[in-house]
């Protein structure tokens, strides 16, 4: 298996890293401290084509291979984990859902706007009582002629307050007495859509997470995504793919944590010498680097399988599980190398420590990933 990057992939990676260092890093800390959504940076990313990396040129995107997209998320995750998840959700969950399951009219209406940054997309599956138990939805859609009327509450919506449209999942009665999950493209401007709560989170502060309240929300029937009652397969397929992006976010965050730890260890002195000369610190740095390399290879493998059109669900879950849990170990060690200064908000590692915690929670907890992996293995054998 060859993971040597192509010239185009190297060029993309270098371009994103250069942009991230010049345009994102100087602003990221202020955005995080102010809990401010990075609108201006997203506009610039749209100009670079980053918001249209999953969208074909016929819909004004730049449609790259998925490994190239993973490289972009990894580089964004180094300087702003918040921005990385915003871009991943927009591309891998909103745009890809429409590209894979939408009608031609839906693609023509939404994808060009999404690719050019005129529309930011979000994904809304979770509810107050439906997290890991994703099928236990209470939000309902009732067909009334040419519209569906939606009522309920959706939670933990990444970019919910700032997105223009959502892939939103509800229960609907496909046959008398039979309720199944259906997916809709819901625009924020539709009557009955209210942002009811902004979550005060531990980390990822410039990725604003919202609760959405739907009260007699009127959605045109042409905004039904896929067939009525087939929303579960849409959600789980798209989440399988998107989890590779979360793994890439974890790899980027972890890589930056290593950089911060090495930089600090080479500057800090104790007992008459730099702490990088102590074997205990050297071992910690070696362990961090090894975990990152393993997480990166698992992530690249999952993306490569997707690009080749091969089954990737098990490998996606493995990559997300390992990379997210590794990231939490890595930031712990990197902060430990900083000593007391790592606990100060003056140092970037403090933010990375907080940002990393959610990686093993969203888009399927580590426990859910283990269930997914074990089911694939038991089925194979």
Secondary structure, DSSP 8 states (H G I E B T S, - for coil): ------HHHHHHHHHHHHHIIIIIHHHHHHHHHTT---HHHHHHHHHHTGGGTTS-GGGT-----HHHHHHHHHHHHHH-HHHHHHHHIIIIIIIHHHHHH--HHHHHHHHHHHHTTSS-EEEE--BTTBSSSTT----EEEEETTEEEEEEEEEEEETTTT-SEEEEEEEEEEETTEEEEEEEEEETTSTTEEEEEE---SS-TTS-EEEEEEEEEEEEGGGEESSTT-HHHHHHHHHHHHHHHHHHHHHHHHHHHHHHHHHHHHH-EETTEEGGGSHHHHHHHHHHHHHHHHHHHHHHHHHHHHHTT---HHHHHHHHHHHHHHHHHHHHHHHHHHGGGGGSTTSHHHHHHHHHGGGGTTTS-HHHHHHHHHHHHHHH-
